[in-house]
Amino acid sequence: MENNQNKQLNTKIFKSFNETEKIECVNCHKVFDAHYHNNGEIEYLENKCIDCRKKELNLLVEKLKKESETKTTIHLKDKMTYEKITLKCTICGEEYEALHLKMLPKPKLCKKCALIKEEQEKIEEQKAIEKHYQDKKNEWLRTCGIPERYKDKTFKNFEVVNGNKTAYQVCVNYAENYDLKKENISICIFSQKVWGVGKSHLSYAIARRIIEKNNGIGNCPVWCITEPELFSRIRSTYNKHEDGETEKSIMNKLLNTPLLIVNDIGKQEVSDPRFVQRTWFEIIDGRYNSLKPVILTANLNPDDMAHYLGGSRNNEATWDRILEMCQEKSYEIRDKSHRRHYETS
């Protein structure tokens, strides 16, 4: 009785001063300093060393992991099983049997109706894609610079006569064979002091046909502008301080558009020939170096064009580049003015 009381007293002393007791581990039999613990109900002295307790903890963790994986696998296996069920098609109303994967929602359509619906969805998707690209091409046609008067001008409604037959065929072949991924030649069409013979009609027909052939991906492949409009837009940027179009932004578009079409070169008298020559050299030289083509229509013959663009026959750097880009060819249209013909008919 006295010994039991002393033992309890000693236990209380140990706990009171957080003391340890050297004992032998029940697993590895190594002597270690054991601590007293209280689990809320009884007080006890640990009987395993820290190394053995760590091993037991690791084994417990591994066991719990395996149990969790096993339960998950069993759960997935149950979900991955097929069952044969009878269903009613929500479209045709006929009953049909199907192998159903438990983890997926039950099908609502029979095989026949499902195939028909899938085909319809593919057709609708293709229509939506085609509409998207057609809308884009229509937008290009509105914004590429084709004037309202020429919006319906095509090769089909161009009046072919002996005086324009060669130029017409060259333009048709050019539009049909134009390839954005390859280097394309340039074209120069002129008529000597005669207007209304169809040069602009042919150039805008080229632009329209190239846009129509394009798949609608990327940016607009062509930009059309007349020489008077080009000079006017550049001059309007001078002495401007507010945000908006700048000479640099205009020049960037002139140089980087895949195909540049400029109509009516030399149609109007200019007060500053040096401005004309400087501007044209920058445009042609930039496109020459980047292998980008131009289509030019003019009311000047080649000799007059060379003088107009360079100031004299001794300065033909711009015209020489144009000739090389056009493979040394230019095409003359010899015809009477169609505008006058229409007015008097």
Summary of the structure (lengths in Angstrom):
residues: 345
radius of gyration: 44.0
end to end distance: 142.2
largest distance: 143.2
contacts: 898
relative contact order: 0.09
helix: 49%
strand: 15%
